[in-house]
Amino acid sequence: MYANSKTSPPTKRVFRFLPASSGIAVSPGLLARDPARAGVPAPARSARRDVLALLLRALSGAVRPSCIPPRRAVTSRGQRRLRGLCCGALLAVTPGALPSAAAQTTHVQSRVAVARDEFRRAFSLAQEGRWAEALAAYERSERLRPHPLTTYNIALCERALRRNTRARRAFLRALTESRGGADMRGKEADAWTHVRAIEREIARLTLTIEPADAAIRVDGRPLEGDLLGGAQGTLVAGTLPEGPGRQAPAARFEVLLDAGRHEIELSRPGYIGRRVSWSAAEGASGALALTLTPAPRPERDRNRVYAGVSLASLGALGLITGTIFGARTLVLKNEANQLCKSGCNRDGLDADHKSKTSANIATATFFPGLVLAGSGMLLLAGDDPTRSAGQRSGTHLTAVAGRNGAFFTLGHFW
C-alpha cells in the first residue's frame, strides 16, 4: 500500500492500530510514504545553467555548415565565435531575466524543502500513532505544496481521529485534485473504499425547521453542502470552522453527522433561539422538528400598538362622520336646487345654507380621519420585531401650521 518507486528497497509494513475503544483501525501502512510522490520534487538545477544549456543546444542545432552557402562556409573556429556572439546578444537583450528566474527558483526551492520536511515529520508521527500531530504537519505541508497524496494522508489522519465527515470530505477533495492532472499513484481505489466505509458509519438526521429561513449550526459550526451532491438540500456537519449559523436551504433537509452527541442551534432575529441535543450511533438515522417562538414585544412596542389602535379608531370615526355628512350635503344640495329653479324662496336658501354647513363638517372630519387612520395602520405594521435589524421601518406624523391653515404630514420609511 506504500507509494514507493520501483527502485526503492522493500519496506516492512508495520501496522499500528488504535486502541480497541476507538472503534476505527487505521494502519500507518496506508499512508503515501515518498514525499516526492506527494508533489514535493527534488530541488531543481540552477536557473542560469538551465537557460544557458537550452540556448547552446538551440544554437548547436541551428548553426550548421550545411545551412551556409558553399562559398561562405564557416570553420569550427568561426562557429564558436558566432555562437558566442549570439549568446552575448541574447543575454544583453534580457539582462534581468536570469537573476529574477534564479530568485524565483530559490523561493520555490525553499518552500519545497520545508514542505518535504513537514511531510517526512508527519509520516514519522503517524507511524508512532500520534495522529493529531501528524495531521497538523500534513496540513502545513499541503499549504506549502498542495497535492492529492498529501490530502489523502490528511483524510487518513482524520479517519483515525474519528472525524468521519471531515475524512470523507478530504478523500473526496483528493479525488477531485487527482482529476486535475496530479497522480495519486494508485490510491484512487483506496480513497473510494474509505468513502464507502464512511458512508455506512455516519449518522443521518432529517431536520424540519420553522421558520424556514432560520439560521442553523451544529456544535458551534455552520453546515456545508455535500461534495457528492446527494439528495437536494443535503448538508454536512463538522467540516467548517466555528462561526455563526447559516440559513438552511429549505424547511426540510438532511444532515450528515459523526456518531456521538451533538448540539443543534436554531436562531432568527425576532425569535427566541433554541438549542437541542441529539445523539446517534454509527449508521443511525433519525428525524427532528424544531420550531422557534416569536420573542415577546418590549414595552416600547406595546405602547406603539396602543397608539396605533387609538389613532386608527379616531380615524375610522372621522371617516364615518365625514362620509355621513358628505352624503347629507348631496341630499341638501339637490333639495336646494329643486327649490331654487324659478327663484330661491326661504326654504331654498335654508337648504342651501344647511348643505354648505354639512359640506364643511364633512371636510373637517373626513380628511383628518383619513390621516389618523393611515397613521394608526402604519404604527401597527411599521415595526415588526421578527424583521432583522436592516429591515426596520418607522412612521412619523407632523403637524404643520401656516398662513393658509393647518394640516398634518405623514411619513413612513422602510
VENHU-V96211 format. One record per backbone hydrogen bond with DSSP energy under -1.0 kcal/mol. CO is the residue of the C=O (numbers start at 1). NH is the residue of the N-H. If there is no record, write none. Layout:
co->{CO	CO}
nh->{NH	NH}
//
This chain:
co->{19	27	28	35	35	46	47	48	49	50	51	52	53	54	55	56	57	58	59	64	65	69	70	75	76	77	78	79	80	81	82	83	84	85	86	87	88	89	90	96	97	98	99	100	101	102	103	104	105	106	107	108	109	110	111	112	113	114	115	116	117	118	119	120	121	122	123	124	125	126	129	130	131	132	133	134	135	136	137	138	139	140	141	147	148	149	150	151	152	153	154	155	156	157	158	159	163	164	165	166	167	168	169	170	171	172	173	174	175	178	187	188	189	190	191	192	193	194	195	196	198	198	201	203	204	205	206	207	208	210	211	214	215	216	217	218	220	221	224	226	228	231	234	235	236	246	251	253	254	255	256	257	260	262	263	264	265	266	267	268	270	274	276	278	280	281	284	286	288	290	293	298	299	300	301	302	303	304	305	306	307	308	309	310	311	312	313	314	315	316	317	318	319	320	321	322	323	324	325	326	327	328	329	330	331	332	333	334	335	336	345	346	347	348	349	350	351	352	353	354	355	356	357	358	359	360	361	362	363	365	366	367	368	369	370	371	372	373	374	375	376	377	378	384	388	394	396	398	400	402	405	407	409	411	413}
nh->{22	30	31	38	40	50	51	52	53	54	55	56	57	58	59	60	61	62	63	67	68	72	73	79	80	81	82	83	84	85	86	87	88	89	90	91	92	93	94	100	101	102	103	104	105	106	107	108	109	110	111	112	113	114	115	116	117	118	119	120	121	122	123	124	125	126	127	128	130	129	131	134	135	136	137	138	139	140	141	142	143	144	145	151	152	153	154	155	156	157	158	159	160	161	163	162	167	168	169	170	171	172	173	174	175	176	177	178	179	181	191	192	193	194	195	196	197	198	199	200	201	202	283	257	286	255	288	253	290	292	214	248	267	246	265	221	243	218	236	229	230	234	226	256	224	216	209	207	235	205	237	203	280	278	219	276	217	274	215	271	295	266	264	262	260	284	204	206	208	210	272	302	303	304	305	306	307	308	309	310	311	312	313	314	315	316	317	318	319	320	321	322	323	324	325	326	327	328	329	330	331	332	333	334	335	336	337	338	339	340	349	350	351	352	353	354	355	356	357	358	359	360	361	362	363	364	365	366	367	369	370	371	372	373	374	375	376	377	378	379	380	381	382	387	391	413	411	409	407	405	402	400	398	396	394}
//
